């Protein structure tokens, strides 16, 4: 569609003269060009809006105008239409565009029981492990400790005699300090958004003024350390663990760095152990873990995937999570966040190579 045709269409749209079907057809064509990175797809929306609409300003960046157009289009689709196969394919293209154009970054946000089905599944995996030795659990990118404390409370409430040794690791010294104290003001997101109180979860917290304090029996055998998930000496420093939790930080990295970091994290998993990883590009996760022989654990994968709180951001934000597409033959493996490590020499070889 030429630039003149687009300008005429926008002017007609402003005067309310455009036929509805023509408007949908042309807007869909333009948005498809933007999503698929067609030639000049970044420039022509900006030129049309700047020349044809009085409220457009020349200081806007072309991709920002494209973002607005895509957002208006996507948010205007009925939920039923968004679930169609071809619409989800378009959504994946829009999400790849968002990942490519938007600045990556993350925050220390977390909360207690953020994904309860996933935490309950981790509890079940721990309780199924053979008795006689402590189960080792590592939470990497643990932020202020809410996720690890939540998992430990579930495990120890279900079976107080199950011995668990756990480590929380984060790159932020401030977060590790907060996690080690286990003291949470009532107004912080960890507590307020999760609607936690001293009585909501039996024996978890005690109330001290305007704060909630994690009780000592939950903190038992928990250590905290400052560490970088991308550091080459990560496995040498922390060793292997039966369960490694690595949620909601890989999406903040570039694809190259995220791939390198994910490979690094697999070296922390003991043979026949489990890697729990969400908040990461689904294609990248499937490819890397498949190459390394990790087996997807698909039990409860739909329940766990649905419980994530970032679906509404997809496909317009890089941290958004793709909804389940059951038309894909590989959908259980694609959307699960729990993977079992192979008990084979390949993982050991990767670890030796990292330590060399």
Secondary structure, 3 states (H helix, E strand, C coil): CCHHHHHHHHHHHHHCCCCHHHHHHHHHHHHHHHHCCCCCCCCHHHHHHHHHCCCCCCCCCHHHHHHHHHHHHHHCCCHHHHCCHHHHHHHHHHHHHHHHHCCCCCCCCCCCCCCHHHHHHHHHHHHHCCCCCCEEEEEECCCCCHHHHHHHHHHHHHCCCCCEEEEEEECCHHHHHHHHHCEEECCCHHHHCCCCCCCCCCCCEEEECCEEEECHHHHCCEEEEECCCCCCCHHHHHCCEEEEEEECCHHHCCHHHHHHHHHHHHCCEEEEEEEEEECCCHHHHHHHHHHCCCEECCCCHHHHHHHCCCHHHCCCCCCCCCCCCCCCCCHHHHHCCEEECCCCHHHHHHHHHHHC
